[in-house]
């Protein structure tokens, strides 16, 4: 058995010093060259089948020089690659040796990468057949523990020193990777870390004032990032909400204590993480105690304005949104003038999410950009895009999503067809164009005007070959009527070869079926489009009927799965004499509910039926009689006969058959 050196580690304020006698043999140049060659082997032949064998040998032979190899740049690089390629047994063997030097390795800039490689590999081993505590048949190295035990031991070893490890540049990456690994397997260890950070291993007394060690940790770049990872993981479990609350109280409780943290470049990110992840009850107290009345002051800081944006996006109810809008809305112009459009965007999103004062928000936006009368000055869309760029595009998308969006859509459409097409080529502005074109308020007539204005100028072809414009062209095509679609297809067909050579143009050719248009001709293409439109409409009617049926079930107080659930309960209780009466009563109530539902459903269906549907069916039957086709004959339509039943192949006939079967089933239920 190879010798393992018990470390003699001296710990002093985060500096882990190991005794010289425990570091093992010194490295000679030939050994460094050997591991350097192994490292180059992974670069030159990454798919070589012998890499696992070479990795196993390299990992096994590293035992006498383990410490010095890990802290050496070339050695750590080679070991990092070999850990990822060696067998699970050799990975566990190496881990069992490296864990004795865990703390010095974590804070070393080279050895920390080796520990990260072990954690990355352990994620694929833990929970599998290879995660076991026995030894390999080819080696006699004693009992090797399981990888799960090693990971848990590593986390417990780090717990007393977790504050120092969180704030160290090298060990913070190890800690964050370990947080991800522990979240699903050993969440209790993370709770121990949180308690150690808050109370520093002392008694868990109530927090009444900010803790200076946590404030310093929050303002440290690595400490803040590690705490954010810990908070995000703890949020997944509701049982840990009190720990996040204690962590927040350890940092601030009132606005004067919050302001320095919100203005700090590192601590502001931690404040954002806490605000977004606390429970509703804690958020309400936090909102009223630390933020309400100070929103405008937070909006002025370079870092604190991002805290305010996170707060606005985390508002939990309409009452809180109303308070935020009342406080910030009068200062919209000041926010835009001081280069804080992100806060205004968060305010618009908040108003849109809870439908709070939408008209007032839109009026204030017009006033803030200098537009007095929107009816005579429809330049809002241009102003938002020209002045505020990407955020202006997101403002337009949020304004379009509002209930009363006629003003912003009119402003956008009045800017001219060529201007709209030009904006569709922009990576960010194209999202605003797409949102406006998809709006139900944009009529087919508006789409037709845009297409006619730009047709023949090559604008449609340029859109098809642009990464952003191609998506907007698809939206235009989907909202256009048949004549406008034909204009698009005709123009693109003339440049088919040019489009086929372009990555995005080739996709448009396939989606719009330009090849079918050229091969089959315009007439057949029009027929196919009309048939596709009828099919889409028929499916929309089916979906609409389903939603209407759900509404009726809601009126009756019957859920979609309630009847089937009760039937399953009855079947499960079948044979139990004590429960037979209850099952029969449930069946009776189910039948009454079904009959009542079917009565209302038939009444609603009769109201929707029109006389034109019956006339259409009579004309069809008269046409069949004139042609002399028998009901059981196979016509020229490509229909088939299966087991004596006439099956239509035409899509429209299939959809009508689906409707008929559905109605028959509904009528039979009662």
C-alpha positions in Angstrom: 0.0 0.0 0.0 1.3 3.4 -0.9 2.1 5.8 2.0 -0.5 8.4 2.9 0.7 11.4 4.8 -1.4 12.7 7.7 -1.4 16.5 7.3 -0.4 18.8 10.1 -2.4 21.9 9.2 -2.1 25.2 11.0 -5.1 27.5 10.6 -4.8 31.2 11.1 -7.5 33.6 9.7 -8.2 31.6 6.5 -4.6 30.8 5.8 -4.1 27.0 5.9 -0.4 26.1 6.2 0.8 22.5 6.0 3.9 21.1 7.6 6.8 20.6 5.3 7.2 16.9 6.4 3.7 16.2 5.1 4.2 17.5 1.6 5.8 14.3 0.3 8.7 13.9 -2.1 9.9 16.8 -4.2 9.3 16.8 -7.9 12.1 16.2 -10.3 12.0 17.5 -13.9 11.5 14.1 -15.4 8.3 13.6 -13.4 6.9 17.0 -14.3 7.7 16.2 -18.0 5.8 12.9 -17.7 2.7 14.6 -16.4 3.0 17.3 -19.0 3.1 14.7 -21.7 0.0 13.1 -20.3 -1.7 16.5 -20.4 -0.8 17.0 -24.0 -2.1 13.6 -24.8 -5.7 14.8 -24.1 -5.2 17.7 -26.4 -3.8 15.7 -29.4 -5.9 12.5 -29.1 -9.1 13.2 -27.0 -10.9 10.2 -28.4 -8.1 7.7 -27.8 -9.4 4.5 -26.1 -6.1 4.2 -24.1 -6.7 7.5 -22.3 -8.6 5.8 -19.5 -5.8 3.3 -18.9 -3.2 6.1 -19.0 -5.3 8.2 -16.6 -5.7 5.3 -14.2 -1.9 4.8 -14.1 -1.2 8.5 -13.8 -3.7 9.0 -10.9 -2.4 5.9 -9.2 1.3 6.9 -9.4 0.6 10.4 -8.1 0.2 9.2 -4.5 3.8 9.8 -3.2 3.8 13.3 -4.8 0.2 14.2 -4.3 0.5 17.5 -2.6 3.3 18.9 -4.7 1.7 17.7 -8.0 -1.6 19.4 -7.1 0.0 22.8 -6.2 2.2 22.6 -9.4 0.7 24.3 -12.5 1.6 21.5 -14.9 0.8 18.7 -12.5 -2.6 20.1 -11.5 -3.5 20.6 -15.2 -2.7 17.0 -15.9 -4.5 15.6 -12.8 -7.6 17.7 -13.6 -7.9 16.0 -17.0 -7.1 12.5 -15.8 -9.7 12.7 -13.0 -12.3 13.3 -15.7 -11.1 10.3 -17.8 -10.1 7.7 -15.2 -12.3 4.8 -13.9 -14.7 5.5 -11.0 -12.6 3.4 -8.7 -9.4 5.4 -9.4 -11.3 8.6 -8.9 -12.5 7.4 -5.5 -9.0 6.3 -4.7 -7.5 9.7 -5.6 -10.3 11.5 -3.6 -9.6 9.4 -0.5 -6.0 10.7 -0.6 -6.7 14.3 -1.6 -9.3 14.8 1.0 -6.7 14.8 3.7 -5.2 18.1 2.2 -8.7 19.5 1.5 -8.4 22.9 3.2 -4.9 23.8 1.8 -6.0 22.6 -1.7 -9.2 24.7 -1.6 -7.3 28.0 -1.1 -4.5 27.2 -3.6 -5.0 28.6 -7.1 -3.8 25.4 -8.8 -5.0 22.7 -6.4 -8.5 24.2 -6.2 -9.0 23.2 -9.9 -8.2 19.6 -8.9 -10.8 19.7 -6.2 -13.3 21.2 -8.6 -12.6 18.3 -11.1 -13.2 15.8 -8.3 -16.6 17.4 -7.5 -17.5 17.6 -11.2 -16.7 13.9 -11.7 -18.5 12.9 -8.4 -21.8 14.3 -9.8 -21.7 11.5 -12.4 -20.7 8.8 -9.9 -22.9 9.4 -6.9 -26.1 7.4 -6.9 -24.8 4.9 -9.4 -23.4 1.3 -9.1 -19.9 2.8 -9.1 -20.6 4.8 -5.9 -19.7 2.0 -3.5 -17.2 1.4 -0.7 -15.3 -1.7 -1.9 -12.0 -2.1 -3.6 -11.1 -3.0 -7.2 -10.2 -6.6 -8.1 -6.9 -5.5 -9.7 -5.6 -3.5 -6.7 -5.2 -4.1 -3.0 -5.4 -0.7 -1.5 -7.7 -1.5 1.4 -11.3 -0.3 1.8 -12.1 2.7 -0.3 -15.1 4.8 0.8 -18.0 5.7 -1.4 -18.0 9.0 -3.3 -21.1 10.2 -1.5 -19.3 9.8 1.9 -16.3 11.7 0.5 -18.4 14.6 -0.7 -20.3 14.8 2.7 -17.0 14.6 4.6 -15.6 17.4 2.4 -18.6 19.6 3.2 -18.5 19.0 6.9 -14.7 19.6 7.0 -15.3 23.0 5.4 -18.2 24.0 7.7 -16.2 25.6 10.6 -14.1 27.7 8.1 -16.9 28.4 5.6 -16.8 32.2 6.0 -13.0 32.3 5.2 -13.5 29.9 2.3 -16.4 31.9 0.9 -14.2 35.0 0.8 -11.1 33.4 -0.8 -10.7 33.8 -4.5 -9.8 30.2 -5.2 -12.0 28.4 -2.6 -15.1 30.3 -3.5 -15.4 28.4 -6.8 -15.0 25.1 -4.9 -17.7 26.2 -2.4 -20.2 27.2 -5.2 -19.7 23.9 -7.1 -20.2 22.0 -3.8 -23.4 24.0 -3.1 -24.8 22.8 -6.4 -23.8 19.2 -5.6 -25.2 19.2 -2.1 -28.5 20.9 -3.0 -30.2 17.6 -4.0 -28.2 15.1 -1.9 -27.3 16.6 1.4 -29.4 19.8 1.9 -28.9 19.6 5.7 -25.2 20.4 5.3 -26.1 23.7 3.5 -28.3 24.6 6.4 -25.3 24.0 8.7 -23.3 26.4 6.5 -26.0 29.0 6.7 -26.1 28.7 10.6 -22.3 28.9 10.8 -22.4 32.1 8.6 -25.1 33.8 10.7 -24.2 32.8 14.2 -20.5 31.8 13.7 -21.0 28.5 15.5 -22.5 30.2 18.6 -26.0 30.0 20.1 -28.8 30.6 17.7 -30.2 33.7 19.4 -32.7 36.1 17.7 -31.0 38.6 15.4 -31.7 42.2 16.6 -29.1 44.2 14.7 -26.8 43.8 11.7 -23.8 41.6 12.2 -20.5 43.2 11.1 -18.9 40.1 9.8 -21.8 39.5 7.5 -21.8 43.1 6.3 -18.1 42.7 5.4 -18.8 39.4 3.7 -21.6 41.0 1.6 -19.4 43.8 0.4 -16.7 41.3 -0.6 -16.9 40.2 -4.3 -16.3 36.5 -3.7 -18.3 36.5 -0.4 -21.3 38.1 -2.1 -21.3 35.6 -5.0 -21.1 32.6 -2.6 -23.9 33.9 -0.4 -26.1 34.4 -3.5 -25.5 30.8 -4.5 -26.3 29.6 -1.0 -29.5 31.7 -0.8 -30.8 30.5 -4.2 -30.3 26.9 -3.2 -32.0 27.3 0.2 -35.0 29.0 -1.5 -35.9 25.7 -3.1 -37.0 24.4 0.3 -39.7 26.2 2.2 -38.3 24.8 5.4 -35.3 27.1 5.0 -37.2 30.4 4.7 -36.3 31.3 8.3 -32.6 31.0 7.5 -32.9 33.5 4.7 -34.9 35.8 6.9 -32.2 35.6 9.6 -29.6 36.3 7.0 -31.5 39.4 5.9 -31.9 40.7 9.5 -28.1 40.1 9.9 -27.5 42.5 7.1 -30.1 45.2 7.5 -33.5 45.9 9.1 -34.2 49.6 8.3 -33.6 51.8 5.3 -30.5 53.6 6.7 -28.9 50.2 7.2 -30.0 49.1 3.7 -28.7 52.1 1.7 -25.0 51.4 2.0 -25.5 47.8 1.0 -27.7 48.8 -2.0 -25.1 51.3 -3.2 -22.2 48.8 -2.9 -21.2 47.2 -6.1 -21.0 43.6 -4.6 -23.5 43.8 -1.8 -26.2 45.1 -4.1 -26.3 41.8 -5.9 -26.8 40.0 -2.6 -29.6 42.4 -1.6 -31.3 41.6 -5.0 -31.0 37.9 -4.3 -32.6 38.2 -0.9 -35.4 40.4 -2.1 -36.3 38.0 -4.9 -36.2 34.9 -2.7 -37.8 35.8 0.7 -41.3 34.5 1.5 -44.4 36.6 1.0 -44.8 37.3 4.7 -41.2 38.5 5.0 -41.3 40.4 1.8 -44.3 42.4 3.0 -42.5 43.4 6.2 -39.3 44.1 4.2 -41.2 46.3 1.7 -43.0 48.4 4.3 -40.0 48.7 6.7 -37.0 49.2 4.3 -38.3 50.3 0.9 -41.6 52.1 1.0 -41.0 55.9 0.9 -37.4 55.5 -0.3 -37.9 54.2 -3.8 -36.9 57.4 -5.6 -33.7 57.7 -3.5 -32.8 54.1 -4.5 -33.3 54.9 -8.2 -30.5 57.5 -8.2 -27.6 55.1 -7.4 -25.6 53.2 -10.0 -26.0 49.9 -8.1 -29.1 50.7 -6.0 -31.3 51.3 -9.1 -30.9 47.6 -10.0 -32.0 46.7 -6.4 -35.1 48.9 -7.1 -35.8 47.1 -10.4 -35.6 43.7 -8.7 -38.0 45.0 -6.0 -40.5 46.1 -8.6 -40.3 42.8 -10.5 -40.8 40.9 -7.1 -43.9 42.8 -6.0 -46.4 40.2 -4.6 -49.9 41.8 -4.9 -51.8 44.6 -6.5 -51.8 46.8 -3.3 -48.0 46.9 -3.2 -47.9 47.7 -7.0 -50.3 50.6 -6.4 -48.1 52.0 -3.7 -45.0 51.7 -6.0 -46.7 53.3 -9.0 -48.0 56.2 -6.8 -44.5 56.9 -5.5 -42.5 56.6 -8.7 -44.9 57.7 -11.5 -44.6 61.5 -11.0 -40.8 61.1 -11.3 -40.8 59.3 -14.6 -39.3 62.3 -16.5 -36.6 62.7 -13.8 -35.7 59.0 -14.1 -35.4 59.2 -17.9 -33.4 62.5 -17.8 -31.0 60.9 -15.3 -30.4 57.8 -17.5 -32.6 55.4 -15.5 -34.9 54.0 -18.2 -34.6 50.5 -16.6 -36.6 51.7 -13.6 -39.3 53.1 -15.9 -39.4 49.8 -17.8 -39.8 47.9 -14.5 -42.6 50.3 -13.6 -44.4 49.7 -16.9 -44.0 45.9 -16.4 -45.5 46.2 -12.9 -48.4 48.2 -14.1 -49.0 45.7 -16.9 -48.7 42.7 -14.6 -51.3 43.8 -12.1 -53.3 46.1 -14.5 -52.7 49.0 -12.2 -53.2 52.6 -13.5 -52.3 51.6 -17.1 -53.8 54.7 -18.7 -52.0 57.0 -16.2 -48.7 55.2 -16.9 -49.1 55.6 -20.7 -49.9 59.3 -20.3 -46.9 59.9 -18.1 -44.6 58.2 -20.6 -45.9 60.5 -23.3 -45.4 63.5 -21.0 -41.9 62.3 -20.0 -40.6 62.1 -23.6 -42.0 65.5 -24.4 -45.2 64.6 -26.4 -48.1 66.8 -25.4 -50.8 65.5 -27.7 -50.5 61.9 -28.8 -53.2 62.3 -31.4 -51.2 64.9 -33.3 -47.7 63.7 -32.6 -47.5 59.9 -33.1 -43.7 59.7 -32.6 -43.6 57.8 -29.4 -42.3 54.6 -30.9 -39.5 56.4 -32.8 -38.5 58.4 -29.7 -38.3 55.3 -27.5 -36.1 53.3 -29.9 -33.9 56.3 -30.8 -33.2 57.5 -27.3 -33.3 54.3 -25.2 -32.2 51.6 -27.6 -32.7 48.0 -26.2 -34.7 49.2 -23.2 -36.9 51.3 -25.5 -37.7 48.2 -27.5 -38.7 46.4 -24.3 -40.8 49.4 -23.3 -42.7 49.1 -26.5 -43.3 45.4 -26.0 -44.6 46.0 -22.5 -46.9 48.8 -23.7 -48.2 46.6 -26.5 -49.1 43.9 -23.9 -51.4 46.4 -22.0 -55.1 46.2 -22.4 -55.4 49.7 -24.0 -52.6 49.6 -26.5 -54.2 51.5 -29.4 -52.0 54.6 -28.9 -48.6 52.8 -29.1 -49.7 50.6 -32.0 -51.0 53.7 -33.9 -47.7 55.4 -33.2 -45.7 52.4 -34.5 -47.7 51.9 -37.6 -47.8 55.6 -38.5 -44.0 55.6 -38.7 -44.1 54.2 -42.2 -43.8 50.8 -43.8 -40.1 51.1 -44.7 -39.2 52.3 -41.2 -40.9 49.2 -39.7 -39.0 46.9 -42.1 -35.7 48.6 -41.3 -36.3 48.1 -37.5 -37.0 44.4 -38.1 -33.3 43.9 -39.1 -32.1 45.1 -35.6 -31.3 42.4 -33.1 -33.4 44.1 -30.3 -35.8 46.3 -32.2 -37.1 43.3 -34.1 -38.7 42.0 -30.9 -40.8 45.3 -30.7 -41.8 44.9 -34.4 -42.8 41.3 -33.9 -44.9 42.2 -30.7 -46.7 45.0 -32.6 -47.4 42.8 -35.7 -48.8 40.0 -33.5 -51.2 42.3 -31.7 -54.9 41.6 -32.4 -55.3 45.4 -33.0 -53.1 45.2 -36.1 -55.7 44.4 -38.8 -55.2 42.6 -42.1 -55.6 45.9 -43.9 -52.5 47.3 -42.0 -50.5 44.3 -42.9 -51.6 44.6 -46.6 -50.5 48.2 -46.6 -47.0 47.3 -45.3 -46.5 44.5 -47.8 -47.7 46.6 -50.8 -45.5 49.6 -49.8 -42.3 47.5 -49.7 -43.0 45.0 -52.4 -40.7 45.2 -55.5 -37.9 47.0 -53.6 -36.1 44.0 -52.4 -37.0 44.7 -48.8 -38.8 41.4 -48.4 -35.9 39.4 -49.8 -33.5 41.2 -47.4 -35.8 40.4 -44.5 -35.8 36.8 -45.4 -32.0 36.7 -45.4 -31.6 38.5 -42.0 -31.4 36.6 -38.7 -34.0 38.9 -37.0 -35.9 40.0 -40.1 -36.8 36.4 -41.1 -38.8 36.0 -37.9 -40.7 39.2 -38.6 -41.3 38.1 -42.2 -42.9 34.9 -40.8 -45.2 37.0 -38.6 -46.1 39.2 -41.6 -47.0 36.2 -43.7 -49.0 34.6 -40.9 -51.2 37.8 -40.4 -51.6 38.6 -44.1 -54.6 37.8 -46.3 -54.3 35.5 -49.4 -53.5 38.3 -51.9 -50.7 39.7 -49.6 -49.3 36.2 -49.1 -49.2 35.8 -52.9 -47.2 39.0 -53.2 -44.6 37.8 -50.7 -44.3 34.3 -52.2 -44.1 35.7 -55.7 -41.3 38.1 -54.8 -39.3 35.4 -52.9 -39.8 32.9 -55.7 -38.0 35.2 -58.1 -34.9 35.1 -55.8 -35.1 31.5 -54.9 -31.5 30.7 -55.8 -30.2 33.7 -53.8 -32.3 32.7 -50.8 -31.3 29.0 -51.0 -27.6 30.1 -50.6 -28.4 32.0 -47.4 -28.8 30.2 -44.0 -31.9 32.1 -43.0 -33.3 32.4 -46.5 -33.3 28.7 -46.9 -35.4 28.3 -43.8 -37.9 30.8 -45.1 -38.1 28.9 -48.5 -39.0 25.7 -46.6 -41.5 27.3 -44.2 -43.4 29.3 -46.9 -43.2 26.4 -49.4 -41.8 28.6 -52.2 -40.8 25.4 -54.1 -44.4 24.2 -54.3 -45.5 27.6 -55.6 -43.1 27.4 -58.5 -43.7 23.7 -59.3 -47.5 23.5 -59.0 -48.4 27.0 -60.1 -50.3 29.9 -58.5 -53.7 28.4 -58.8 -53.0 25.2 -56.9 -51.0 27.2 -54.4 -54.0 29.4 -53.7 -56.2 26.3 -53.2 -53.8 24.8 -50.8 -53.6 28.1 -48.8 -57.4 28.3 -48.7 -57.6 24.7 -47.5 -55.0 25.3 -44.8 -56.9 28.4 -43.6 -60.1 26.4 -43.3 -58.3 23.7 -41.4 -56.8 26.2 -39.0 -60.2 27.8 -38.5 -61.8 24.4 -37.8 -59.2 23.5 -35.2 -59.6 26.9 -33.6 -63.4 26.2 -33.3 -62.7 22.8 -31.7 -60.4 24.4 -29.1 -62.9 27.2 -28.5 -65.6 24.6 -27.9 -63.3 22.9 -25.4 -62.8 26.1 -23.5 -66.5 26.9 -23.5 -67.2 23.4 -22.1 -64.6 24.1 -19.4 -66.5 27.4 -18.5 -69.7 25.5 -18.3 -68.1 22.9 -16.0 -66.9 25.8 -13.9 -70.5 27.2 -13.6 -71.7 23.8 -12.4 -68.9 23.6 -9.9 -67.6 20.4 -11.6 -63.9 20.1 -12.4 -62.6 18.4 -15.5 -61.2 15.4 -13.6 -63.8 15.2 -10.8 -66.2 12.7 -12.4 -63.4 10.3 -13.5 -61.8 10.7 -10.1 -65.0 9.7 -8.3 -65.4 6.7 -10.7 -61.9 5.6 -9.8 -62.8 5.9 -6.1 -65.8 3.7 -6.6 -63.8 1.1 -8.5 -61.2 1.0 -5.7 -63.9 0.5 -3.1 -65.7 -2.2 -5.1 -66.4 -5.3 -3.0 -66.4 -3.4 0.3 -70.0 -3.7 1.7 -69.6 -0.8 4.1 -68.9 1.7 1.3 -71.4 0.5 -1.3 -74.1 3.0 -0.3 -71.6 5.9 -0.4 -70.4 4.8 -3.9 -74.0 4.6 -5.2 -74.8 8.1 -3.8 -71.6 9.4 -5.6 -72.8 7.8 -8.8 -76.2 9.4 -8.5 -74.7 12.9 -7.9 -72.4 12.4 -10.9 -75.3 11.5 -13.2 -77.3 14.6 -12.0 -74.3 16.8 -12.7 -73.7 15.2 -16.1 -77.4 15.6 -17.1 -77.4 19.3 -16.0 -74.1 19.9 -17.8 -75.5 18.2 -21.0 -78.7 20.3 -20.8 -76.8 23.6 -20.7 -74.3 22.4 -23.3 -77.1 21.5 -25.8 -78.8 24.8 -25.2 -75.5 26.7 -25.9 -74.9 24.6 -29.0 -78.3 25.3 -30.4 -77.7 29.0 -30.0 -74.5 28.8 -32.0 -75.9 26.8 -34.8 -76.9 28.7 -37.9 -79.3 27.9 -40.7 -76.5 28.1 -43.2 -74.9 24.9 -41.9 -78.1 22.9 -42.7 -78.5 24.4 -46.1 -74.9 23.6 -46.9 -75.4 19.9 -46.0 -78.6 19.7 -48.1 -76.7 21.1 -51.1 -73.9 18.5 -50.7 -76.4 15.6 -50.6 -78.2 17.0 -53.7 -74.8 17.2 -55.5 -74.0 13.6 -54.6 -77.4 12.4 -56.0 -76.9 14.3 -59.3 -73.5 12.7 -59.8 -75.0 9.3 -59.1 -72.5 8.3 -56.5 -73.7 5.7 -54.0 -73.1 6.2 -50.3 -70.8 3.2 -50.1 -68.9 3.8 -53.3 -65.3 5.0 -53.4 -65.1 8.3 -55.4 -62.3 10.1 -57.1 -61.4 12.0 -53.9 -58.9 9.4 -52.7 -61.2 8.1 -49.9 -60.7 4.6 -48.6 -62.9 1.9 -47.2 -61.8 0.0 -44.1 -63.9 -2.9 -42.7 -66.9 -1.7 -44.6 -66.7 1.8 -43.3 -66.2 4.8 -45.5 -63.2 6.9 -44.3 -62.7 10.3 -46.0 -59.1 11.5 -46.6 -59.9 15.1 -47.2 -58.8 17.1 -44.2 -62.1 19.1 -44.0 -64.2 15.9 -44.1 -62.0 14.5 -41.3 -62.5 17.6 -39.2 -66.3 17.5 -39.7 -66.3 13.8 -38.8 -64.4 14.6 -35.6 -67.0 17.2 -34.7 -69.8 14.8 -35.4 -68.3 12.0 -33.3 -67.7 14.5 -30.4 -71.3 15.7 -30.6 -72.6 12.1 -30.7 -70.6 11.2 -27.6 -71.8 14.3 -25.8 -75.5 13.5 -26.6 -75.1 9.9 -25.4 -73.5 10.8 -22.1 -76.9 11.9 -20.5 
